[in-house]
Amino acid sequence: MSNITITRTTKSRLSETDYDNLGFGQQFSDHMFQMEYRDGQWRDPAIVPFGDVSISPAALALHYGQSVFEGLKAYRGVDDKVRLFRPDMNYQRLMTSCERLCMPRMDESTFVDALIALTQLEVDWIPRKRGQSFYLRPLMVATEPSLQVRPAEQFMFFIMASPVREFFDENIPAVSLKVEQEFTRAAPGGMGYAKTAGNYAAAINPGQKSIAAGYDQVLWLDGRDHRYVEEVGQMNIFFRFTDRIVTPELRGTILPGITRDSTIALLKERGMPCEERLIDIQEIVDGVKSGELLEAFGTGTAAVIAPVGKLNFNGEDLLVNAGAAGDLSQSLYDELLGIQQGEVEDTHGWTVPVPIETAVAAPA
Ligand SMILES: *Cc1c(COP(=O)(O)O)cnc(C)c1O
């Protein structure tokens, strides 16, 4: 989209940013993309200095949750090239989320070009350390001031960006999970498949309770029977048994993760096809007890692959792979990160290069 107006900051915060202590989404780059939807059209696409925006306290998003988002990463490769990972999938999912919440569509080129333009402008913010990355967060919110419960007619779309830490680390114990037998993240007919604020709001209190009980995250079961495995925290989940790999099938209550989709494709190519089906929590518990469950891991853009080391079910702690990251988790992480960083050939056309105009030569 060549019509993006760019207003540059007069004071970069880059030199104050400590790349040895990056969190996740705590430091934001100098600029953000924004555009406004009014009178049935997206207008005024612009890149401006990152900062506060003014909206009415009556903005519909604040009251009734008409708010959707996305998340993807730009990586700087070993070859110094910058790549986005599968932004077409983020676009498709954003449109699915928009449809579910009666929010306006946009063209794919508007979405992808905005991601590329912002990444280009912020190229110096993209970390060089392996595993660190530049997280891009698209967000659409209803800004129309009204207390009527109805779809808004005015919206804002933003893309903000944040340099983020690496996650996978053999020295850090695998995540521990409390199997959630009381609360529900999403129910049949709800919005579990949409990336919307409301799903996250529903997860805050159960997440805090699991942390207070000594676990990192919640393993969500289905909302009707509390029996079938759905997701882990804000990630999709995979289980490797001696003779099979399984992941919950998408049936409306699960977020269709792009890392999930990529993992399924890589497993298939390795001749280890993954079954997508209902997974009774009892199958997992039995697998731990018999030793047939070899490893479990979550998948998501932030962590890429997050090995699971412990499950708490019915008050009993069950260790998975002696609490450590498994071989498959490690090798999938290496392969995915390798593709994202340009070390492993991208045979799927998953990466989108971000043209960087001015290569700055290192001082001699
Ligand atoms: C974003 C998200 C995921 C992971 O999706 P990716 O596209 O792999 O990042 C999984 N579950 C939930 C609830 C999510 O919001």
The ligand as an ORCA input file, in Angstrom:
! r2SCAN-3c Opt
* xyz 0 1
  C      -2.868    -17.266     19.204
  C      -3.334    -18.490     19.918
  C      -2.765    -19.758     19.715
  C      -1.543    -19.990     18.867
  O      -1.699    -19.628     17.527
  P      -0.391    -19.332     16.640
  O      -0.970    -18.900     15.345
  O       0.345    -20.609     16.547
  O       0.355    -18.270     17.340
  C      -3.329    -20.848     20.364
  N      -4.374    -20.697     21.194
  C      -4.937    -19.498     21.438
  C      -6.089    -19.398     22.358
  C      -4.448    -18.356     20.805
  O      -5.015    -17.172     21.057
*
